[in-house]
Amino acid sequence: QEHLVESGGGLVQGGGSLRLSCAASGRTFSGYVMGWFRQAPGKEREFVAAVSRRGDFTYYADSVKGRFTISRDNAKNTVYLQMNSLKPEDTAVYYCAADRGIMSTLLSDYDYWGQGTQVTVSS
C-alpha cells in the first residue's frame, strides 16, 4: 500500500512557476504508474499528467502540454510536477495518485491518492 503526500503548492502570479512533489512511503513505488490530477472549485477532478514506472514515458492533458513536466525519482520514492507559464485557469487542488495497472487518464484506474496541495495562480 502506498501513502502519498503532496507538497509545493502555493500562490503564484500568472506566468510564474511552481514545482510540486509527491512522496510515497511504500516499498514498491517503482511498481506504480504515477499521475497528477487537479480539481478546481465547482469542477470535476481531471487528469493532468502521468509517468511510466521507469520514468521513460509521459503523457499530458492537452491543456498543460508544453508547460508542465512530470518526472519521478524511484530512488527517492518521489514524483514531481514542474509547472511553468502558469495561468489563472490552472488554479486547483493538485493530487498525485498511484496506479498498479497500465498508464491511464481515468481517475477510477488509480489505486492510491494523496490529500492534495492547493495551487492558486493570480492574474
N, CA, C and O of each residue as an XYZ file, in Angstrom:
492
protein
N       0.839     -1.185      0.000
C       0.000      0.000      0.000
C       0.872      1.231      0.000
O       1.912      1.262      0.658
N       0.451      2.259     -0.741
C       1.219      3.493     -0.835
C       0.508      4.618     -0.090
O      -0.699      4.815     -0.231
N       1.276      5.342      0.697
C       0.792      6.566      1.326
C       1.463      7.714      0.623
O       2.691      7.799      0.597
N       0.663      8.612      0.042
C       1.185      9.676     -0.804
C       0.979     11.038     -0.139
O      -0.101     11.325      0.377
N       2.001     11.859     -0.156
C       1.927     13.190      0.442
C       2.460     14.217     -0.547
O       3.629     14.178     -0.931
N       1.582     15.141     -0.957
C       1.969     16.205     -1.890
C       2.508     17.413     -1.133
O       2.163     17.651      0.024
N       3.356     18.161     -1.811
C       3.873     19.423     -1.267
C       4.261     20.324     -2.427
O       4.356     19.883     -3.572
N       4.487     21.605     -2.105
C       4.987     22.533     -3.106
C       3.955     23.484     -3.667
O       4.288     24.349     -4.477
N       2.703     23.340     -3.251
C       1.690     24.260     -3.745
C       1.857     25.634     -3.138
O       2.672     25.840     -2.238
N       1.065     26.582     -3.649
C       1.130     27.931     -3.119
C       0.481     28.921     -4.046
O      -0.238     28.552     -4.974
N       0.745     30.199     -3.784
C       0.205     31.299     -4.580
C       1.305     31.823     -5.486
O       2.418     32.093     -5.034
N       0.989     31.965     -6.768
C       1.974     32.445     -7.729
C       1.275     33.346     -8.736
O       0.093     33.164     -9.030
N       1.999     34.303     -9.255
C       1.444     35.173    -10.281
C       1.389     34.456    -11.628
O       2.179     33.551    -11.894
N       0.451     34.872    -12.467
C       0.381     34.316    -13.802
C       1.705     34.447    -14.535
O       2.358     35.489    -14.472
N       2.098     33.391    -15.229
C       3.381     33.353    -15.905
C       4.494     32.770    -15.076
O       5.586     32.505    -15.579
N       4.217     32.570    -13.801
C       5.222     32.031    -12.898
C       5.305     30.523    -12.930
O       4.656     29.867    -13.746
N       6.116     29.975    -12.028
C       6.369     28.541    -11.978
C       6.231     28.021    -10.560
O       6.441     28.740     -9.583
N       5.871     26.756    -10.478
C       5.864     26.014     -9.225
C       6.312     24.595     -9.513
O       6.141     24.084    -10.620
N       6.890     23.966     -8.499
C       7.245     22.558     -8.607
C       6.565     21.789     -7.482
O       6.833     22.015     -6.302
N       5.692     20.887     -7.866
C       5.024     20.046     -6.890
C       5.819     18.757     -6.704
O       6.439     18.251     -7.639
N       5.787     18.242     -5.484
C       6.404     16.957     -5.178
C       5.368     16.051     -4.531
O       4.439     16.514     -3.870
N       5.545     14.766     -4.731
C       4.677     13.779     -4.094
C       5.569     12.654     -3.588
O       6.181     11.928     -4.371
N       5.632     12.521     -2.278
C       6.473     11.498     -1.665
C       5.630     10.283     -1.293
O       4.560     10.408     -0.698
N       6.133      9.111     -1.655
C       5.441      7.856     -1.358
C       6.181      7.105     -0.261
O       7.410      7.107     -0.202
N       5.413      6.468      0.599
C       6.029      5.806      1.744
C       6.159      4.299      1.579
O       6.821      3.651      2.390
N       5.543      3.727      0.549
C       5.582      2.286      0.372
C       6.913      1.789     -0.156
O       7.789      2.572     -0.524
N       7.048      0.470     -0.187
C       8.301     -0.139     -0.643
C       8.303     -0.442     -2.128
O       9.327     -0.843     -2.682
N       7.162     -0.252     -2.777
C       7.048     -0.687     -4.166
C       6.732      0.469     -5.105
O       6.021      0.289     -6.094
N       7.248      1.635     -4.807
C       6.945      2.836     -5.581
C       7.231      2.629     -7.057
O       6.447      3.067     -7.900
N       8.319      1.981     -7.385
C       8.689      1.796     -8.789
C       7.740      0.852     -9.521
O       7.808      0.727    -10.744
N       6.865      0.197     -8.785
C       5.899     -0.693     -9.403
C       4.613     -0.007     -9.824
O       3.701     -0.667    -10.323
N       4.519      1.297     -9.634
C       3.314      2.040     -9.948
C       3.547      3.050    -11.062
O       4.580      3.716    -11.122
N       2.567      3.143    -11.932
C       2.435      4.333    -12.768
C       1.986      5.453    -11.829
O       1.144      5.238    -10.958
N       2.549      6.642    -12.007
C       2.177      7.773    -11.164
C       1.515      8.853    -12.009
O       1.910      9.116    -13.145
N       0.503      9.465    -11.421
C      -0.210     10.508    -12.139
C      -0.468     11.720    -11.266
O      -0.436     11.654    -10.037
N      -0.723     12.819    -11.939
C      -1.176     14.060    -11.286
C      -2.559     14.397    -11.837
O      -2.808     14.303    -13.039
N      -3.440     14.786    -10.942
C      -4.775     15.233    -11.285
C      -5.006     16.573    -10.593
O      -4.245     16.965     -9.708
N      -6.052     17.262    -11.001
C      -6.400     18.519    -10.337
C      -7.906     18.701    -10.296
O      -8.648     18.170    -11.123
N      -8.328     19.470     -9.305
C      -9.755     19.756     -9.167
C      -9.935     21.219     -8.812
O      -9.516     21.674     -7.747
N     -10.566     21.948     -9.722
C     -10.875     23.353     -9.498
C     -12.218     23.458     -8.787
O     -13.028     22.533     -8.850
N     -12.461     24.577     -8.111
C     -13.727     24.747     -7.407
C     -14.918     24.567     -8.331
O     -14.973     25.163     -9.407
N     -15.867     23.746     -7.913
C     -17.069     23.533     -8.698
C     -16.904     22.652     -9.920
O     -17.838     22.496    -10.707
N     -15.717     22.072    -10.085
C     -15.465     21.233    -11.259
C     -15.066     19.823    -10.839
O     -14.704     19.577     -9.688
N     -15.139     18.914    -11.789
C     -14.716     17.544    -11.517
C     -13.189     17.446    -11.544
O     -12.496     18.252    -12.166
N     -12.705     16.433    -10.849
C     -11.271     16.186    -10.864
C     -10.867     15.730    -12.264
O     -11.555     14.918    -12.882
N      -9.737     16.263    -12.761
C      -9.324     15.952    -14.116
C      -7.867     15.535    -14.171
O      -7.050     15.918    -13.334
N      -7.573     14.744    -15.180
C      -6.214     14.263    -15.412
C      -5.314     15.402    -15.857
O      -5.721     16.270    -16.629
N      -4.072     15.385    -15.352
C      -3.079     16.376    -15.759
C      -1.913     15.703    -16.482
O      -1.572     16.080    -17.603
N      -1.305     14.707    -15.838
C      -0.123     14.070    -16.423
C       0.113     12.716    -15.768
O      -0.343     12.462    -14.653
N       0.836     11.851    -16.480
C       1.205     10.553    -15.932
C       2.603     10.186    -16.398
O       3.067     10.640    -17.444
N       3.266      9.355    -15.599
C       4.624      8.904    -15.936
C       4.704      7.400    -15.703
O       4.144      6.872    -14.742
N       5.414      6.724    -16.605
C       5.550      5.267    -16.510
C       6.418      4.870    -15.325
O       7.028      5.717    -14.672
N       6.463      3.584    -15.062
C       7.179      3.079    -13.890
C       8.661      3.434    -13.896
O       9.224      3.757    -12.850
N       9.291      3.379    -15.051
C      10.714      3.709    -15.125
C      10.957      5.172    -15.453
O      12.101      5.625    -15.485
N       9.882      5.912    -15.698
C      10.036      7.326    -15.999
C      10.394      7.612    -17.435
O      10.762      8.740    -17.766
N      10.296      6.612    -18.305
C      10.726      6.797    -19.688
C       9.592      7.151    -20.633
O       9.814      7.365    -21.825
N       8.376      7.211    -20.101
C       7.240      7.601    -20.927
C       6.320      8.490    -20.113
O       6.005      8.202    -18.958
N       5.897      9.575    -20.742
C       4.995     10.512    -20.076
C       3.822     10.834    -20.984
O       3.891     10.674    -22.202
N       2.748     11.290    -20.363
C       1.542     11.664    -21.114
C       0.897     12.849    -20.418
O       0.857     12.915    -19.190
N       0.386     13.798    -21.225
C      -0.148     15.039    -20.668
C      -1.536     15.348    -21.220
O      -1.885     14.974    -22.340
N      -2.308     16.040    -20.399
C      -3.537     16.628    -20.895
C      -3.171     17.746    -21.860
O      -2.144     18.405    -21.699
N      -4.013     17.956    -22.859
C      -3.728     18.990    -23.847
C      -3.589     20.366    -23.202
O      -2.815     21.199    -23.672
N      -4.329     20.601    -22.136
C      -4.346     21.918    -21.506
C      -3.017     22.289    -20.848
O      -2.766     23.466    -20.586
N      -2.159     21.293    -20.577
C      -0.890     21.581    -19.900
C       0.323     21.202    -20.744
O       1.459     21.466    -20.348
N       0.098     20.596    -21.885
C       1.196     20.124    -22.731
C       2.081     21.294    -23.124
O       1.593     22.336    -23.560
N       3.381     21.115    -22.968
C       4.340     22.163    -23.292
C       4.615     23.119    -22.145
O       5.554     23.912    -22.215
N       3.805     23.059    -21.080
C       4.013     23.935    -19.922
C       4.383     23.151    -18.670
O       5.160     23.628    -17.843
N       3.830     21.952    -18.530
C       4.068     21.120    -17.346
C       4.968     19.942    -17.723
O       4.937     19.453    -18.853
N       5.771     19.498    -16.752
C       6.623     18.324    -16.942
C       6.518     17.420    -15.725
O       6.749     17.851    -14.595
N       6.171     16.173    -15.964
C       6.124     15.187    -14.886
C       7.403     14.357    -14.930
O       7.903     14.016    -16.002
N       7.913     14.044    -13.762
C       9.114     13.209    -13.672
C       9.071     12.454    -12.352
O       8.261     12.754    -11.475
N       9.956     11.468    -12.224
C       9.992     10.690    -10.992
C      11.428     10.308    -10.658
O      12.286     10.202    -11.535
N      11.662     10.107     -9.374
C      12.944      9.613     -8.897
C      12.635      8.399     -8.030
O      12.241      8.545     -6.873
N      12.811      7.215     -8.579
C      12.448      5.996     -7.861
C      13.356      5.752     -6.645
O      12.950      5.092     -5.689
N      14.550      6.272     -6.684
C      15.442      6.130     -5.529
C      14.949      6.940     -4.336
O      15.235      6.614     -3.184
N      14.200      8.006     -4.635
C      13.660      8.870     -3.574
C      12.164      8.655     -3.356
O      11.549      9.338     -2.537
N      11.581      7.707     -4.087
C      10.142      7.445     -3.953
C       9.317      8.717     -4.141
O       8.374      8.970     -3.392
N       9.679      9.509     -5.139
C       9.047     10.810     -5.320
C       8.719     11.044     -6.795
O       9.484     10.692     -7.694
N       7.567     11.645     -7.002
C       7.173     12.097     -8.345
C       6.998     13.611     -8.287
O       6.568     14.165     -7.275
N       7.341     14.266     -9.393
C       7.337     15.733     -9.450
C       6.424     16.215    -10.566
O       6.150     15.503    -11.531
N       5.965     17.447    -10.400
C       5.257     18.128    -11.482
C       5.803     19.549    -11.549
O       5.502     20.386    -10.698
N       6.606     19.802    -12.568
C       7.131     21.146    -12.802
C       6.111     21.896    -13.642
O       5.751     21.460    -14.736
N       5.652     23.019    -13.126
C       4.610     23.786    -13.793
C       5.164     25.164    -14.152
O       5.515     25.951    -13.272
N       5.238     25.441    -15.429
C       5.739     26.723    -15.927
C       4.626     27.459    -16.659
O       3.606     26.873    -17.022
N       4.839     28.743    -16.868
C       3.867     29.578    -17.595
C       2.461     29.374    -17.043
O       1.507     29.147    -17.786
N       2.363     29.459    -15.745
C       1.077     29.192    -15.096
C       0.037     30.238    -15.464
O       0.344     31.413    -15.663
N      -1.203     29.773    -15.548
C      -2.340     30.621    -15.898
C      -3.365     30.570    -14.758
O      -3.391     29.610    -13.988
N      -4.198     31.590    -14.655
C      -5.237     31.552    -13.603
C      -6.103     30.303    -13.682
O      -6.566     29.804    -12.656
N      -6.326     29.792    -14.890
C      -7.156     28.583    -15.027
C      -6.460     27.321    -14.531
O      -7.083     26.260    -14.487
N      -5.205     27.407    -14.162
C      -4.510     26.277    -13.539
C      -4.796     26.200    -12.037
O      -4.387     25.247    -11.373
N      -5.495     27.202    -11.506
C      -5.824     27.198    -10.087
C      -6.683     25.983     -9.741
O      -7.729     25.750    -10.348
N      -6.219     25.214     -8.755
C      -6.907     23.977     -8.394
C      -6.179     23.331     -7.225
O      -5.081     23.742     -6.850
N      -6.808     22.322     -6.664
C      -6.100     21.418     -5.761
C      -5.490     20.320     -6.617
O      -6.179     19.694     -7.422
N      -4.205     20.093     -6.441
C      -3.489     19.100     -7.237
C      -3.249     17.851     -6.404
O      -2.799     17.922     -5.260
N      -3.559     16.703     -7.003
C      -3.440     15.419     -6.331
C      -2.479     14.514     -7.099
O      -2.484     14.495     -8.329
N      -1.666     13.774     -6.376
C      -0.922     12.708     -7.028
C      -1.617     11.390     -6.736
O      -2.337     11.257     -5.746
N      -1.392     10.422     -7.609
C      -2.058      9.141     -7.498
C      -1.172      8.036     -8.055
O      -0.333      8.271     -8.925
N      -1.375      6.828     -7.538
C      -0.584      5.668     -7.956
C      -1.494      4.616     -8.580
O      -2.571      4.311     -8.069
N      -1.029      4.074     -9.696
C      -1.808      3.117    -10.488
C      -1.021      1.817    -10.621
O       0.103      1.817    -11.123
N      -1.612      0.710    -10.171
C      -0.928     -0.579    -10.267
C      -1.012     -1.183    -11.671
O      -0.301     -2.136    -11.990
N      -1.886     -0.617    -12.500
C      -2.085     -1.180    -13.829
C      -1.322     -0.427    -14.901
O      -0.217      0.068    -14.677
N      -1.932     -0.353    -16.062
C      -1.298      0.323    -17.181
C      -1.521      1.824    -17.058
O      -2.385      2.265    -16.301
N      -0.755      2.598    -17.789
C      -0.894      4.050    -17.749
C      -2.303      4.440    -18.189
O      -2.824      3.930    -19.181
N      -2.904      5.349    -17.436
C      -4.288      5.705    -17.686
C      -4.536      7.164    -17.349
O      -3.828      7.767    -16.543
N      -5.561      7.714    -17.989
C      -6.006      9.071    -17.659
C      -7.268      9.036    -16.804
O      -7.787     10.088    -16.430
N      -7.766      7.846    -16.490
C      -9.019      7.711    -15.767
C      -8.805      7.682    -14.256
O      -7.955      6.944    -13.759
N      -9.565      8.474    -13.541
C      -9.462      8.505    -12.080
C      -9.694      7.117    -11.476
O      -9.011      6.722    -10.530
N     -10.645      6.395    -12.019
C     -11.034      5.107    -11.456
C      -9.938      4.049    -11.570
O     -10.002      3.021    -10.894
N      -8.935      4.286    -12.415
C      -7.855      3.317    -12.577
C      -6.749      3.482    -11.537
O      -5.870      2.628    -11.419
N      -6.795      4.574    -10.789
C      -5.742      4.848     -9.806
C      -6.154      4.312     -8.435
O      -7.293      4.474     -7.997
N      -5.202      3.676     -7.781
C      -5.497      2.928     -6.567
C      -5.251      3.714     -5.283
O      -5.939      3.495     -4.286
N      -4.301      4.606     -5.294
C      -3.956      5.369     -4.091
C      -3.859      6.844     -4.445
O      -3.410      7.223     -5.527
N      -4.298      7.668     -3.488
C      -4.356      9.117     -3.705
C      -3.763      9.849     -2.516
O      -3.862      9.402     -1.373
N      -3.144     10.988     -2.811
C      -2.728     11.881     -1.759
C      -3.864     12.794     -1.332
O      -4.977     12.708     -1.851
N      -3.570     13.671     -0.379
C      -4.583     14.588      0.158
C      -4.716     15.860     -0.677
O      -5.704     16.583     -0.553
N      -3.749     16.129     -1.503
C      -3.820     17.283     -2.374
C      -3.054     18.476     -1.843
O      -2.829     18.607     -0.640
N      -2.654     19.350     -2.767
C      -1.990     20.599     -2.421
C      -2.583     21.708     -3.284
O      -2.784     21.530     -4.486
N      -2.860     22.851     -2.664
C      -3.536     23.948     -3.360
C      -2.542     24.750     -4.195
O      -1.471     25.129     -3.723
N      -2.918     24.993     -5.429
C      -2.175     25.893     -6.314
C      -3.122     27.015     -6.718
O      -4.208     26.767     -7.242
N      -2.702     28.242     -6.473
C      -3.500     29.409     -6.830
C      -2.665     30.328     -7.707
O      -1.569     30.739     -7.327
N      -3.192     30.645     -8.879
C      -2.488     31.496     -9.829
C      -3.280     32.790     -9.978
O      -4.442     32.782    -10.383
N      -2.632     33.893     -9.645
C      -3.296     35.188     -9.736
C      -3.074     35.796    -11.112
O      -2.068     35.536    -11.771
N      -4.029     36.607    -11.528
C      -3.929     37.240    -12.859
C      -3.209     38.573    -12.782
O      -3.036     39.241    -13.801
